[in-house]
Amino acid sequence: MPMTAHIARARIARDLEATEQLVDQMALALARLSATMIEARLETGVQAAVGHSALMRLGKAQVAANTVKSDILRVHGELLDIAREQMGGDVHEDCPPRHASIAVPSVAA
């Protein structure tokens, strides 16, 4: 039996939500690992430079995770456009716009 547009939409929505959650879980795991590494360095009394290169590499992984999240949000927005064009207005109101990106809060000095 061929996949209908409604079945396709439901499957895509399910898989997209699962993907978004996994990306968030990855970002959280990276943040926890970073905190644990710093805490371990402080509590064990090793020199500040110990593990620094690993922390720098982990920071790059965190930036990459944010980039992945931004790209997934853009995919979500593009799929939203497709759904509107192909199926009318029957889409989630809270979906991100097509060109969404992660908003980075400003830090007050």
Number of C-alpha atoms within 10 A of each C-alpha: 3 5 8 9 12 11 11 11 17 12 12 14 16 11 12 17 14 12 14 16 13 13 17 16 12 17 20 14 13 17 16 12 14 18 13 12 15 16 12 12 17 12 8 8 9 11 10 10 8 11 13 14 10 12 16 12 11 16 15 12 16 19 13 13 18 18 14 16 22 17 16 19 22 19 18 23 18 17 19 23 17 12 17 13 10 11 13 10 12 10 13 9 8 6 13 16 16 15 13 17 16 12 7 6 6 6 5 4 3
